[in-house]
Amino acid sequence: MSAIEKAVSLIGGQTRLARLLGTQQTAVWNWVNRHCQAPAKYIPRISELTNGEISVNDLLADHQKSKKEDAA
C-alpha cells in the first residue's frame, strides 16, 4: 500500500482529502490509482492532515518507487 493510500484512509477518504486540499476527488483518485503518489506541492499539507502519521518522507518515498519502476 502506498503512502498516499494510507493517508487517504487516515484522513477519511478521497472526497474529504480533496476538499481539504482544494482540489477535486477525481484528482485524488488519480494519485491513488494511476500515479501511486501525491503531487509534490501537496505532500507537506497531506502529512500535516495525518498529524504526522504519514511523514513527508513516506510520501516522497512513493516518488522514488515510481522512478525505480519506470527505470525497470
MIDOSE-1310 file (N, C-alpha, C; in nm, 2 decimals, decimal comma, always signed):
residues 72
msai	+0,08/-0,12/+0,00/+0,00/+0,00/+0,00/+0,09/+0,12/+0,00; +0,06/+0,22/-0,09/+0,14/+0,34/-0,10/+0,11/+0,43/+0,02; +0,19/+0,53/+0,04/+0,17/+0,62/+0,15/+0,05/+0,71/+0,12; +0,03/+0,74/-0,01/-0,09/+0,82/-0,04/-0,22/+0,75/+0,00
ekav	-0,22/+0,62/-0,03/-0,34/+0,53/+0,01/-0,36/+0,53/+0,16; -0,25/+0,52/+0,23/-0,26/+0,52/+0,38/-0,31/+0,66/+0,43; -0,26/+0,76/+0,37/-0,30/+0,90/+0,41/-0,45/+0,92/+0,38; -0,50/+0,88/+0,26/-0,64/+0,89/+0,23/-0,73/+0,82/+0,33
slig	-0,68/+0,70/+0,37/-0,76/+0,62/+0,47/-0,76/+0,70/+0,60; -0,65/+0,75/+0,65/-0,64/+0,82/+0,77/-0,73/+0,94/+0,77; -0,73/+1,01/+0,66/-0,79/+1,14/+0,65/-0,95/+1,13/+0,64; -0,99/+1,01/+0,59/-1,13/+0,99/+0,58/-1,19/+0,97/+0,44
gqtr	-1,10/+0,95/+0,35/-1,15/+0,92/+0,21/-1,10/+1,03/+0,11; -1,12/+0,99/-0,02/-1,07/+1,08/-0,12/-1,14/+1,21/-0,13; -1,27/+1,21/-0,11/-1,35/+1,33/-0,12/-1,31/+1,43/-0,01; -1,29/+1,38/+0,11/-1,25/+1,46/+0,22/-1,11/+1,52/+0,20
larl	-1,02/+1,44/+0,16/-0,89/+1,49/+0,13/-0,89/+1,60/+0,02; -0,97/+1,57/-0,08/-0,98/+1,67/-0,19/-1,03/+1,80/-0,14; -1,14/+1,80/-0,06/-1,19/+1,92/-0,01/-1,09/+2,00/+0,08; -1,02/+1,93/+0,16/-0,92/+1,99/+0,25/-0,80/+2,05/+0,17
lgtq	-0,77/+1,99/+0,05/-0,66/+2,04/-0,03/-0,71/+2,14/-0,14; -0,84/+2,16/-0,15/-0,89/+2,25/-0,25/-0,88/+2,20/-0,40; -0,90/+2,06/-0,41/-0,89/+2,00/-0,54/-1,01/+1,91/-0,56; -1,02/+1,84/-0,66/-1,13/+1,75/-0,69/-1,10/+1,61/-0,65
qtav	-1,21/+1,53/-0,62/-1,19/+1,39/-0,58/-1,13/+1,31/-0,69; -1,16/+1,35/-0,81/-1,10/+1,27/-0,93/-0,95/+1,29/-0,93; -0,90/+1,40/-0,89/-0,76/+1,42/-0,89/-0,69/+1,33/-0,78; -0,76/+1,32/-0,67/-0,71/+1,23/-0,56/-0,72/+1,08/-0,61
wnwv	-0,82/+1,05/-0,68/-0,84/+0,91/-0,73/-0,72/+0,88/-0,82; -0,68/+0,97/-0,91/-0,57/+0,95/-1,00/-0,44/+0,93/-0,92; -0,42/+1,01/-0,81/-0,30/+1,00/-0,73/-0,29/+0,85/-0,68; -0,40/+0,80/-0,63/-0,41/+0,67/-0,56/-0,40/+0,56/-0,66
nrhc	-0,48/+0,57/-0,77/-0,50/+0,46/-0,86/-0,41/+0,46/-0,99; -0,37/+0,57/-1,03/-0,29/+0,58/-1,15/-0,14/+0,61/-1,12; -0,12/+0,71/-1,04/+0,02/+0,75/-1,02/+0,09/+0,69/-0,90; +0,00/+0,65/-0,80/+0,05/+0,59/-0,68/+0,14/+0,69/-0,60
qapa	+0,11/+0,81/-0,62/+0,19/+0,92/-0,54/+0,11/+1,05/-0,55; +0,13/+1,13/-0,45/+0,07/+1,26/-0,45/+0,16/+1,36/-0,51; +0,11/+1,47/-0,58/+0,20/+1,57/-0,63/+0,28/+1,64/-0,52; +0,40/+1,67/-0,55/+0,50/+1,72/-0,45/+0,44/+1,84/-0,38
kyip	+0,37/+1,93/-0,45/+0,32/+2,05/-0,38/+0,22/+2,02/-0,27; +0,16/+1,91/-0,27/+0,06/+1,87/-0,17/+0,12/+1,79/-0,05; +0,24/+1,74/-0,07/+0,29/+1,65/+0,03/+0,30/+1,71/+0,17; +0,35/+1,83/+0,19/+0,36/+1,88/+0,33/+0,22/+1,89/+0,39
rise	+0,12/+1,94/+0,32/-0,01/+1,95/+0,37/-0,08/+1,82/+0,40; -0,05/+1,72/+0,32/-0,11/+1,58/+0,34/-0,05/+1,53/+0,47; +0,08/+1,54/+0,49/+0,14/+1,49/+0,61/+0,09/+1,56/+0,73; +0,07/+1,69/+0,72/+0,01/+1,77/+0,83/-0,14/+1,72/+0,86
ltng	-0,21/+1,69/+0,76/-0,35/+1,65/+0,78/-0,36/+1,51/+0,85; -0,25/+1,43/+0,84/-0,25/+1,30/+0,91/-0,18/+1,31/+1,04; -0,16/+1,43/+1,09/-0,09/+1,46/+1,22/+0,04/+1,39/+1,22; +0,11/+1,39/+1,11/+0,24/+1,33/+1,10/+0,25/+1,18/+1,10
eisv	+0,13/+1,11/+1,10/+0,14/+0,96/+1,09/+0,19/+0,92/+0,96; +0,17/+0,99/+0,85/+0,23/+0,97/+0,72/+0,33/+1,09/+0,71; +0,45/+1,06/+0,71/+0,55/+1,17/+0,70/+0,57/+1,22/+0,56; +0,64/+1,33/+0,55/+0,68/+1,39/+0,42/+0,77/+1,28/+0,35
ndll	+0,86/+1,22/+0,43/+0,95/+1,12/+0,37/+0,87/+1,00/+0,32; +0,77/+0,96/+0,39/+0,69/+0,85/+0,34/+0,63/+0,88/+0,21; +0,57/+1,00/+0,20/+0,51/+1,04/+0,07/+0,61/+1,06/-0,04; +0,73/+1,11/-0,01/+0,83/+1,12/-0,11/+0,88/+0,99/-0,15
adhq	+0,88/+0,89/-0,06/+0,92/+0,75/-0,10/+0,84/+0,70/-0,21; +0,71/+0,74/-0,22/+0,62/+0,69/-0,33/+0,68/+0,74/-0,46; +0,74/+0,86/-0,46/+0,80/+0,91/-0,59/+0,92/+0,83/-0,62; +1,00/+0,79/-0,52/+1,12/+0,71/-0,55/+1,08/+0,57/-0,61
kskk	+0,98/+0,51/-0,55/+0,93/+0,38/-0,60/+0,89/+0,39/-0,75; +0,82/+0,50/-0,78/+0,77/+0,52/-0,91/+0,89/+0,54/-1,01; +0,99/+0,61/-0,97/+1,11/+0,63/-1,06/+1,18/+0,50/-1,09; +1,19/+0,41/-0,98/+1,25/+0,28/-1,00/+1,17/+0,19/-1,09
edaa	+1,04/+0,20/-1,08/+0,96/+0,11/-1,17/+0,97/+0,16/-1,31; +0,98/+0,29/-1,33/+0,99/+0,35/-1,47/+1,12/+0,30/-1,53; +1,23/+0,29/-1,45/+1,36/+0,26/-1,50/+1,37/+0,11/-1,53; +1,29/+0,03/-1,47/+1,30/-0,12/-1,49/+1,24/-0,16/-1,62
